[in-house]
Amino acid sequence: MTARRTARPAAALVAGATLLALAGCATASAGTEPAEPPEITLTFAGDAHFEDRVAELLDDPATAFGPVADELSDGDLTLLNLETPITSRGVPEDKNYLFRAPDAAVPALTAAGVDVVSLANNHTMDYGLPGLADTVRKAAAGGLTTVGVGPDADAAYAAVHRTVQGVDVAILAFSQVDDLAEEWAATPDRAGMAMAFDTERAYAAVREARADSDLVVVLPHWGAEYDACPTGRQAEFARGLVDAGADIIVGSHAHVLQGAGYLDGAYVAYGLGNFLWYSEGLDEPYSARAGVLRLTVQGREVVDSEFVPTVMTSTGQPEVLTGWRADLARHNYDGLRACTDLSGVS
């Protein structure tokens, strides 16, 4: 009797365990298809400032970017390079070209749909630390996120995070321009910008962002001005960023378009040219040609890209090209990949 009573519960336990296992398998089988990550759309543009004739556009900030604002705002998150401080203070640096913009620049950018601006470039500190402080403060007050600068090095190199449809997007920015790099670099006890010449710190920042976010976007300011082909330094830095975990890299600074494509699964656009600028016309060095880059992303992969070509008008506003002119501009843009280390497919 005792043996029988012992055996029966054991058999029941085995049967129960089997049923639980089968139920568990059925549940796991039913749930093995994890929900696919959502498709999100990131929109990028190149350099923008409000100098000379472009300054007149700020008389009406709501329309400063003109019809191209429809392209900029057509997405979940829009980013560009703001190549000017927003300030009336500060002492001008000893350099050839000095930019600055009034307070109206912030509502002009947000009205056009811009969410994030990189300040890691060679004009953000044209009017020193007071100009930098004003720019960050005024942008924040106007709902515009800035990246690539900070009150110290830790803050300057840190990613900013934006959540898009539940996707945590980490955004970083670094300047690779040598002019005044040492003087403008953020240090442990000085405000400034994140510099690409400190490659190990830049790569470490990307690795940190990779560890605690879903998607890593890097906005480098780099390249040789008016050269449509990336330099060796650009290619080397791009490789290091991808190895560190960057998913998307979109650059600026060359004042002309540079090629785009895939590097070991990451998407790299070396340069998007002058977007809102005082260049004009279609002639060489083609510094009035630019465009809006729209990337559709699922998980960490860019599953689709669209380039909307633009050309600068007499007001400094970008005009969206249509018809055969747009087709030709896209063909020329695709051709720029030939002098890069990038592939047309992921």
N, C-alpha and C positions, 0 to 999 in steps of 0.2 A: 504493500500500500504506500509505504513511504517512497519507495523508488518510483512508483507510478505517479504519485503526486508531484514528485520532483521532475519527472520526465515531462509531464504535461505542460507545466509552466514554461519549461525550456523550449518545448516545441512551439508553444504559443508565442514566446519571445522571438524565436527565429522567424516564424510566420509573420509576426507583427513587424519585425525588422525588415523582412523582405517587402511587405506591403508598403512600409514607409519609404524604403529605398526606391521601389517602383514609382510611388507617388512623387518622391523627390525627383526622380528621373523625368517623370512626365512634366512636372512643374518646370524643371530646368530646360527640358526640350521645348516647352511652350515659350520659355523666356530666353532662349539662346540668341534670338535675334535682337540685339540691343537697339534701342532707338538711334537712328542715324542723327548725327549732329546737324543742326540747321544750316542752311545756306545763308551766308551773310554777304553783304556787298560793301566793299571799302572803296572809296573814291579818293584819288590823289591828283594834285596839281603841283606845278613847279614853283618858281620864285615869284614873289609879289612884294611890291613896295608902293609908295604913294609920292613919288618924286616928280618934280617939274609938272608937265601937263597932266600926269596922272593925279596930282593933288586936287585938281579941279573936280574930279569925280566925287570927292568927299563933301561937296556942297549938298549932295543928297545921298547920304550913306546907304539908304535902302536900295538904291539902284546903281551903286558904284561899279559892280561887276557886270552889269548889263544882263542880256539874255543868257549868257553862259552860266548864270547862277542856277538855271534849271538843270544843267548837267552836273554841276557841283553837288547840288542837294539831292540828286537822284541816287540815294544809297543810304546805308545805315550809319556810316561814319566817314567824314570827309577830313582830309589832312593836306596841308601844304606847307611850304617854307616861307615864313614871314621874314623878309630880308630888310628889316628896318626896326629901330627902336620906336616906341610910342612915347614921346617925352618932349618937354620944352625946357628941360634942365640939362645940366652937365656941361663939361668942357669937351670940345671936339678933339678927337684923336688926330695925330699927325699922319694923315693918309690922303690918298688922291681923291677918293670918292667917299662922301659922307651922306648918309641917309638919316632922315627921321620923319615921323608922321605925327599928326595931331590925334587927339582922343577919338575923333570920329572914325579912325581906322578900325576900331574894335566893332562897333555896330555894322560897319560896312562888311566886315568879314563874316560876322554871324548872320547877317541878313542874306548873304550869299550861300549859307548852308555850311560854312566851315566850322568844324568842331575842335580841331587840334592843330596847332601851329608849332613847327620846329623853330627854336631860337638858336640852335647850335650852328651859327654861320658867321661869316666875316663882316657883318654889319650890325648885329644886335648890340654891340658895345661901342658903336661909333661915338657915343657921348658918355662913355665910361660907366661906372657902377651906378650913378644916379639914374642914367637912362635905362639901364637894365632893370633896376628896381621899379621904376615907373611902368615899364612895359609889362612886367609880370603882374604887378598890382592891378593895372588897368584892365589887362586881359581877364584876370580872375573876376574882377568886379562885373565885367560884361559877359561872363559865362563862356569865355574862350579858354580852352586848356592849352598850356604851354609845356614844352618838353625840351630837354637838352641843356637847361640852365638850372642854377640853384644857389642858395646862400652859402653852400660849401660843396666840396667834391662829392660827398655821399649823395646829396640831393640832386646834383647835376647829372650824375651817372645813373640815377635810379629811373626805372621805368614808371610811366604813368599808366594807369589801368582804366579802361572803359569797358563796360559790359554791354554787349550787343546780342539781343535775343538769347541771353543766358551764357554767351560765350565771353570769357574773360580775355580781352585783347590787351597785351602789354606793348607799350610804344616807347622806343628809345631814340635818341638823336645824338649824333657825334659830328664834330667838324674836323675835317682833314686839311683845312686850309692853313698854310704855315704863317701867313702874315699875322703878327701880334699874337700868335698862338700861346706863347709863354706868358705874356702879360694878361691875356684874357682867360686863361685856364682857371677853372675852379680849383681851389686847394682846400686843405682841412680847415683853414681859418680865413678864407676869402671867397666871396661870391664870384661866379663866373660860369663858364660853359664846359660841357663835356668834350674833351679833345680826343680825336682818334689817334694822335701820336702815342698816347698811352694805351697801346693795343691790349695789353694784358688786363687793364682795368675795364676797357670796353668789352672785351670778350667775357670777362667775369660777370659784368652786368647783364649780358645776354644770357649767360648760363643761369644766373639767378632768376631772370624773368622766365626762362624756359621751365624752371622747376615749379613755378607757382602760378602759371597761366596756361590758357588753352592755345593762344596764338601770339607769336612774337613778331612785331613789326619794327624795323629799324629805318631811320631817316638820316642817312649820311649826307654831309655837305662836302663835295669832293670833286676831283677831276681838274683838267687843264681847261681854262677858259677858251671857248670857241673851238674846241676839239671834240668832234662827234664820236671819237673812239675813246674808250676808257684807258686810263693810264695803268701802268703796272701796279702802282700803289692802290688804285681802286680795285683792281682784280684781286690783289693779295688780301686787302681788307675784306672784300666781299666773301672770299673763301673762308677767312677766319670767322666772320660773323655767322656764316652758314654752319661751319663746324661747331660753333658754340651753341647753335640752336635757333638761329633766326629763320623764320618761315617766309617773310616778305621783306625785301629791301628796296626802297624807292629813294633815289638820290636827287641832288640838285647842285647848282653852282656853275656848271659849264656854260650857261647862257645859250646853249643849243641842245637840241634833242640828242640823246644817246640811246643805244640799243637796250632791248629788254628780252628776257627769256628765263629759262630754268637752269639752276645750278644745283645738281644733286637733289632735285625735288623741291628746292626753295625757288621762289620767284624773285628775280632781280630786275629792276628797271634802273639803269645807271643814271639817267637824267631826263627830266621832263621839260627843261628849257625855261624861258621867261614867260610867265603866265600873265600877270598884270604888271606891265613894265613900260618904260618909255622907248622901247624899240618899235620899229615900224617897217612894214613892207616884207616882201618875199625874197629880196636879194641877199647875196652873201654879206655877212657870214651866217645868214638865216637865223638871226637871234630873235626874230619876231615870230618864229614858228614854235608852237608848243602844242599842248593838248591836255585833255582830262583822261586819266587812266582809271578805269573801273574794273575792279577785280571781284569775282564771285568766289567765295571761299567756303569750303566744307571741311570741317575738322582742321587739319593743318595744311590742306592742299588747295592751291588755286585751281579751280576746275574750269574757269572761263575768264578771259580777259577781253576788254573792249577799249580801244583807243579812239577817243573823240578828238580829231585834230582841230586846232585853232590857229588863228593868225592875229597879230596885234593890229588894231585899227588906229586911226589918227588920234583917238582920245586916250589910247593906252588900254582900252578894254579889249579882251579877246573876243574874236568873232568865230563862231562855230562854222567850219567849212561843211559844205554839202555837195551832193552830186559828184561829178567827175573830179572836182578839186579835192574832195574828201577821200575819194578812192585813191587818187595819186598820192596824197599825203600819207595815207595808211600804208601804201606800198613802199614808199620811201622810208617810213618808220620801221617797217619790218626788215628792210634792207640794212638798217644800221646794226643788226645783230651780227652781221658778217665779220665785224672786227672785234667781237667780244668772245668770251669763253662760254657763252650761253647756248642753250639748245632751245629749239622751238617747241618742244614737247617735254612734259615732266617725266 
